[in-house]
Amino acid sequence: MVSLSARRFSTGVSVLVLAVGVLVVPASAAGAAERDGACDSGEVCFYYNSNQQGAVSDFSSSVGSYGESQPKCYEFKGSGKGAGECMKNQAASVANRSDKPVTVYYNSNYQGASQTIPAGESANLGPELKNQNASHLIGDTGSSGGASSLMSDQSSGSSSTPVSEQWASPVPSDARITAGYPRYSGGGYHPGIDTVGYRTAKSACTGTVKSVKINPTYADDNAQGVKGSSNFLRVDCGDGVEMGYAHFYARDLPSSIKPGARVQAGQDLFPIGNQGNSSGTHLHFEVKVEDAYVHPFNFLRSKGVTGLPG
């Protein structure tokens, strides 16, 4: 009878010892050596440079935050350019050698603009994500995919799903309109649409934050009747289109939403509020085309957005 035993050596291989010889088998056909600076089968690998060049940060699981600085950050490993540096906001390309898609996010906790790389494929990160990335999720984005700090969507009502990479509804379809465009019910001019009945406002376009106005006196307070007291966010969507959002509390605006930052269609912006010249919790949303106000929802409908209230 032939005796059979298995031993594991420091070389990382399992050796089956038989009476008639030695058979060498890879250490684990399914398990790669994670975080060693080598892009092994089964891993998702982030590169410091485009086209999968430079130092590597390799993972076999989702990560909700890459960390800000040593010794608590995930760093690039190996001998290429960028080795030893924290990878947050520094990755330029990805090789997905796992059997699941990986989604890379602009913000920590799987929030903000994102890009998905299919299983078995490599890609350069797009302009929204190149050197602007803080978390990744391996597997179906509808589930945790093994992540430990996945944040839930805090908005209520129907979700706002982008119809393209450029346009989306800023509010759920069951939101209620309390003031329309271009006039209030009392007849006064109103350059936007006010809605209530949900929690979180979303970006209606992919673009760049043009300005954030925070009233120094009423940043987190109501000031009904005080003109010019409302906090206001303006996003440049490109091609002469700008979108405005008002009445959020300064304390609720994420630090990532600042002039020059990129936002993605359908991305959460902030919880709606009752700040400034406001008579109740709501979102004021407006759209300008070539510096002229237009009907906000009709504009989005012209871009193919469906599920808008009213």
C-alpha positions as CSV (number, residue, x, y, z in Angstrom):
1,M,0.0,0.0,0.0
2,V,1.4,3.4,-1.0
3,S,1.6,5.9,1.9
4,L,0.5,9.5,1.2
5,S,1.1,12.6,3.2
6,A,0.9,16.4,2.6
7,R,3.4,18.9,3.9
8,R,3.5,22.7,3.4
9,F,6.9,24.4,3.0
10,S,7.9,28.0,3.3
11,T,8.2,28.2,-0.5
12,G,4.4,28.4,-0.6
13,V,3.7,25.1,-2.3
14,S,2.1,21.9,-1.0
15,V,4.2,18.8,-1.6
16,L,2.5,15.4,-1.9
17,V,5.1,12.8,-0.8
18,L,4.6,9.3,-2.2
19,A,6.8,6.3,-1.9
20,V,7.6,6.5,-5.6
21,G,8.4,10.2,-5.8
22,V,7.4,13.8,-5.3
23,L,4.5,15.7,-6.8
24,V,4.6,19.5,-6.5
25,V,1.2,21.3,-6.6
26,P,0.6,25.1,-6.5
27,A,-0.1,26.3,-3.0
28,S,-3.8,27.0,-3.7
29,A,-5.4,27.0,-7.1
30,A,-8.1,29.3,-5.6
31,G,-6.3,31.3,-3.0
32,A,-3.9,34.0,-4.1
33,A,-1.3,35.6,-1.8
34,E,-3.1,38.9,-1.0
35,R,-1.3,42.2,-0.5
36,D,2.1,41.1,-1.8
37,G,2.5,43.5,-4.7
38,A,1.9,40.8,-7.3
39,C,-1.3,40.6,-9.3
40,D,-2.3,37.0,-8.7
41,S,-5.3,35.1,-10.1
42,G,-8.4,35.8,-8.1
43,E,-7.3,39.3,-7.1
44,V,-8.3,42.8,-8.1
45,C,-5.2,45.0,-8.6
46,F,-4.8,48.7,-8.6
47,Y,-1.9,50.4,-10.4
48,Y,-0.2,53.7,-9.7
49,N,0.1,54.4,-13.4
50,S,-2.2,54.0,-16.4
51,N,-2.1,50.8,-18.5
52,Q,-1.4,48.6,-15.5
53,Q,2.0,50.1,-14.9
54,G,3.8,51.1,-11.7
55,A,3.5,49.7,-8.2
56,V,0.5,47.5,-7.4
57,S,-2.1,47.3,-4.6
58,D,-3.7,43.9,-4.8
59,F,-6.9,42.8,-3.0
60,S,-9.2,39.7,-2.8
61,S,-12.0,41.5,-0.9
62,S,-14.0,44.7,-0.9
63,V,-12.6,47.7,1.0
64,G,-14.8,50.6,2.2
65,S,-12.0,53.0,2.9
66,Y,-8.3,53.0,1.8
67,G,-7.2,55.2,4.7
68,E,-5.5,58.6,4.6
69,S,-1.9,58.0,5.8
70,Q,0.6,55.5,7.1
71,P,0.5,53.3,9.0
72,K,-3.3,52.9,8.5
73,C,-3.6,53.2,4.8
74,Y,-3.5,50.6,2.0
75,E,-0.3,51.3,0.1
76,F,1.1,50.4,-3.3
77,K,3.6,47.5,-3.1
78,G,6.4,46.2,-5.3
79,S,9.3,48.0,-6.9
80,G,7.5,50.2,-9.5
81,K,6.7,53.9,-9.4
82,G,4.5,54.8,-6.4
83,A,5.7,51.9,-4.2
84,G,5.0,52.6,-0.5
85,E,2.6,55.5,-1.1
86,C,-1.0,55.4,0.1
87,M,-3.3,54.3,-2.7
88,K,-6.2,56.6,-1.9
89,N,-6.8,59.0,-4.7
90,Q,-3.7,57.7,-6.5
91,A,-4.7,54.7,-8.6
92,A,-4.9,55.2,-12.3
93,S,-5.7,51.7,-13.7
94,V,-7.1,48.4,-12.6
95,A,-6.7,44.7,-13.5
96,N,-9.6,42.5,-12.4
97,R,-8.3,39.0,-12.2
98,S,-11.2,37.8,-10.1
99,D,-14.4,36.0,-11.3
100,K,-16.6,38.9,-10.2
101,P,-17.0,42.6,-11.4
102,V,-15.3,45.2,-9.3
103,T,-16.8,48.7,-8.9
104,V,-14.4,51.6,-8.0
105,Y,-15.9,54.6,-6.1
106,Y,-14.9,58.2,-5.8
107,N,-15.7,58.3,-2.1
108,S,-15.2,56.0,0.8
109,N,-18.0,53.6,1.8
110,Y,-18.9,52.9,-1.8
111,Q,-20.4,56.3,-2.5
112,G,-20.1,58.9,-5.3
113,A,-19.1,58.5,-8.9
114,S,-18.2,54.9,-9.8
115,Q,-16.7,52.7,-12.6
116,T,-17.3,49.0,-13.0
117,I,-14.6,46.7,-14.5
118,P,-16.0,43.3,-15.5
119,A,-14.5,40.0,-14.3
120,G,-11.3,39.1,-16.1
121,E,-10.8,42.5,-17.7
122,S,-8.4,45.5,-17.3
123,A,-9.1,49.2,-17.7
124,N,-7.8,52.6,-17.1
125,L,-9.9,54.6,-14.7
126,G,-12.0,57.3,-16.4
127,P,-11.5,61.1,-15.7
128,E,-13.9,61.0,-12.8
129,L,-12.0,58.3,-11.0
130,K,-8.4,58.5,-12.1
131,N,-6.4,59.5,-9.0
132,Q,-9.7,60.1,-7.3
133,N,-10.7,56.8,-5.7
134,A,-11.4,55.9,-2.1
135,S,-13.1,52.5,-2.0
136,H,-14.0,49.4,-4.1
137,L,-16.7,46.7,-4.1
138,I,-16.1,43.3,-5.5
139,G,-19.2,41.5,-6.7
140,D,-22.8,42.6,-7.4
141,T,-23.2,46.3,-6.2
142,G,-26.7,45.3,-5.1
143,S,-25.2,43.3,-2.3
144,S,-22.4,43.7,0.2
145,G,-20.0,41.4,-1.8
146,G,-18.3,40.6,1.5
147,A,-17.7,44.3,2.4
148,S,-17.8,45.2,6.0
149,S,-18.8,48.9,5.9
150,L,-21.3,49.2,3.0
151,M,-23.5,52.2,3.7
152,S,-27.3,52.0,3.0
153,D,-29.2,54.4,0.8
154,Q,-30.8,56.8,3.2
155,S,-33.3,58.2,0.7
156,S,-37.0,57.2,1.0
157,G,-39.4,56.5,-1.8
158,S,-38.5,55.4,-5.3
159,S,-34.8,55.5,-6.2
160,S,-33.3,57.7,-8.9
161,T,-31.6,55.5,-11.5
162,P,-29.5,57.3,-14.1
163,V,-30.9,56.8,-17.6
164,S,-27.3,57.4,-18.9
165,E,-24.0,58.4,-17.5
166,Q,-25.0,62.1,-17.9
167,W,-28.6,62.6,-16.6
168,A,-30.9,61.4,-13.8
169,S,-33.8,62.6,-11.7
170,P,-32.8,64.6,-8.6
171,V,-35.8,63.3,-6.7
172,P,-37.8,60.1,-6.4
173,S,-40.9,59.7,-8.6
174,D,-43.3,59.9,-5.7
175,A,-41.9,63.3,-4.5
176,R,-44.6,65.9,-4.2
177,I,-44.3,69.3,-5.9
178,T,-45.1,72.2,-3.7
179,A,-44.0,75.1,-5.9
180,G,-43.8,74.9,-9.7
181,Y,-42.0,76.7,-12.5
182,P,-42.1,79.6,-13.4
183,R,-44.4,80.9,-10.7
184,Y,-45.6,80.2,-7.2
185,S,-49.3,79.5,-6.8
186,G,-49.6,83.1,-5.5
187,G,-48.2,84.4,-8.8
188,G,-44.7,85.4,-7.8
189,Y,-41.8,84.4,-10.1
190,H,-40.1,81.1,-9.2
191,P,-37.2,80.0,-11.3
192,G,-37.2,76.3,-10.2
193,I,-39.3,73.5,-8.7
194,D,-39.8,72.7,-5.0
195,T,-40.4,69.2,-3.9
196,V,-41.0,67.3,-0.6
197,G,-41.7,63.8,0.7
198,Y,-38.2,62.2,0.6
199,R,-34.9,62.4,2.3
200,T,-32.0,62.8,-0.1
201,A,-31.4,65.0,-3.1
202,K,-29.4,63.5,-6.0
203,S,-27.3,65.0,-8.7
204,A,-29.3,65.3,-11.9
205,C,-26.2,65.4,-14.1
206,T,-22.6,64.3,-14.3
207,G,-20.6,67.4,-14.0
208,T,-18.4,69.7,-11.9
209,V,-19.3,71.6,-8.8
210,K,-19.2,75.2,-9.9
211,S,-19.9,76.9,-6.6
212,V,-21.1,76.3,-3.0
213,K,-22.7,79.3,-1.3
214,I,-23.1,78.9,2.5
215,N,-24.8,81.8,4.3
216,P,-22.5,82.7,7.3
217,T,-25.4,83.8,9.5
218,Y,-28.0,81.1,8.7
219,A,-25.7,78.2,7.6
220,D,-27.7,75.6,9.7
221,D,-30.8,77.7,10.5
222,N,-34.1,78.7,9.0
223,A,-34.5,82.3,8.0
224,Q,-38.0,82.4,6.4
225,G,-38.6,85.8,4.7
226,V,-34.9,86.7,4.6
227,K,-33.9,87.0,0.9
228,G,-30.5,85.7,-0.1
229,S,-30.2,83.6,3.1
230,S,-30.4,80.2,1.5
231,N,-27.4,77.8,1.0
232,F,-27.0,77.1,-2.7
233,L,-25.1,74.5,-4.7
234,R,-24.5,75.0,-8.4
235,V,-23.2,72.2,-10.8
236,D,-21.8,72.8,-14.2
237,C,-23.1,70.0,-16.4
238,G,-21.3,71.1,-19.6
239,D,-22.5,72.5,-22.9
240,G,-23.9,75.6,-21.2
241,V,-26.1,73.6,-18.7
242,E,-26.1,74.4,-15.0
243,M,-28.2,73.0,-12.2
244,G,-28.9,74.6,-8.8
245,Y,-29.9,73.0,-5.4
246,A,-31.0,75.0,-2.3
247,H,-32.0,74.8,1.3
248,F,-29.6,72.1,2.6
249,Y,-28.0,72.6,6.0
250,A,-24.2,73.3,5.8
251,R,-23.6,70.5,8.4
252,D,-25.2,68.0,6.0
253,L,-23.1,68.8,2.9
254,P,-20.4,66.2,2.5
255,S,-16.9,67.6,2.5
256,S,-16.3,66.1,-0.9
257,I,-19.0,68.3,-2.5
258,K,-16.8,71.4,-3.1
259,P,-15.9,73.7,-6.1
260,G,-14.0,71.6,-8.7
261,A,-15.3,68.3,-7.4
262,R,-16.9,65.9,-9.9
263,V,-20.4,64.6,-9.3
264,Q,-22.1,61.7,-11.1
265,A,-25.7,61.5,-12.3
266,G,-27.8,59.8,-9.6
267,Q,-25.2,60.5,-6.9
268,D,-26.5,61.4,-3.4
269,L,-25.8,65.1,-2.7
270,F,-27.3,65.9,0.7
271,P,-30.4,65.4,2.9
272,I,-33.0,68.0,2.0
273,G,-33.5,70.8,4.6
274,N,-35.4,73.8,5.8
275,Q,-32.5,76.2,5.8
276,G,-32.6,79.9,4.8
277,N,-35.6,81.5,3.2
278,S,-37.8,78.4,3.5
279,S,-41.2,77.5,4.9
280,G,-40.6,73.8,5.3
281,T,-38.2,71.0,4.5
282,H,-37.8,70.7,0.8
283,L,-35.5,70.9,-2.2
284,H,-35.4,73.8,-4.6
285,F,-34.1,72.6,-7.9
286,E,-33.4,74.8,-11.0
287,V,-31.8,74.5,-14.4
288,K,-30.2,77.1,-16.6
289,V,-29.3,76.7,-20.3
290,E,-26.9,79.3,-21.7
291,D,-27.7,81.4,-18.5
292,A,-31.4,81.3,-19.1
293,Y,-33.8,79.5,-16.7
294,V,-35.8,76.6,-18.2
295,H,-38.4,74.2,-16.8
296,P,-36.2,71.8,-14.8
297,F,-38.2,68.6,-15.3
298,N,-39.1,69.2,-18.9
299,F,-35.4,69.7,-19.6
300,L,-34.6,66.4,-18.0
301,R,-37.4,64.7,-19.9
302,S,-35.9,66.0,-23.1
303,K,-32.8,64.1,-22.1
304,G,-34.7,60.8,-21.7
305,V,-35.1,60.9,-17.9
306,T,-38.3,59.2,-16.7
307,G,-40.0,58.8,-13.4
308,L,-40.1,62.5,-12.6
309,P,-42.9,63.8,-10.4
310,G,-45.7,65.9,-11.8
